[in-house]
Amino acid sequence: MMPNDLPPWHAVHQQTHRWVEAGCFEAMAHDLRAILRLAAGRNAPSAVILDGRIMQSTPESGARAGYDGHKRRKGSKVHAAVDTLGHLLALKITPANERERAQVADLARDVQEVTGESVQVAFVDQGYTGEQPATDAAQGIRLAVIKLQEAKRGFILLPRRWVVERSFGWAARFRRLARDYERLAPTLAGLHWLAFACLMLNSLFR
């Protein structure tokens, strides 16, 4: 449902797709991130956190959905790289059956492109272990795997890793990103950039 004071839905839909295809929301997020880091007295990021989350599929997205046997869920997987403040740097959408470690090369390339190759280390979980992810990240980036304790009880807050989980929680607050309602993966990615741009804009004027 759209508010009554907006134009007809097809006009809004068409214009939104134009902005997504032009990368407007992505550019907004990058500019706002730079402003917020400057306001916090920080330079270009030297560290990032990588992770992925699964968005459950719907009839609209079912054609490109995959099944993750570990999580036992069908849908799309959002692979993200955020800075240490939780701001989005790079994003990739794949079917849920695609492994996180296979996306390291693309995320590392995009991160270095938007930061001017300032990133030196990426904090990841145990899903990124192995020689291939470390090789894929070797664009000036070193993978630092944060491991769980061997004997654990209940929830454990992992150093650095909690930042990206918080960012995913921020995105899930937007009803359109609670599940995968989009037919096209680029639209889903564009809405993530829009969500993070809105979050950063809100924190800028808080």
Number of C-alpha atoms within 10 A of each C-alpha: 4 9 8 7 6 9 11 11 12 9 10 13 11 11 12 17 14 12 13 20 13 12 13 15 23 23 14 17 24 20 13 20 24 17 16 17 16 12 11 10 8 11 11 16 22 16 18 29 26 28 23 24 16 23 21 21 25 17 11 13 19 18 13 15 23 20 19 18 10 7 10 9 17 20 25 30 27 22 23 24 28 22 23 18 17 20 24 26 26 24 22 18 21 20 22 27 19 16 16 22 22 13 23 26 18 14 21 24 18 17 25 20 14 13 15 10 18 17 21 16 18 22 21 23 18 12 14 23 16 10 8 14 19 18 14 20 21 17 16 13 23 18 23 16 15 16 14 12 9 6 5 8 7 4 6 10 8 13 10 16 20 14 20 27 16 13 18 20 12 15 19 16 11 13 9 15 19 13 17 23 19 19 16 14 17 15 17 22 21 21 20 24 26 20 21 25 23 16 16 22 17 10 11 13 6 6
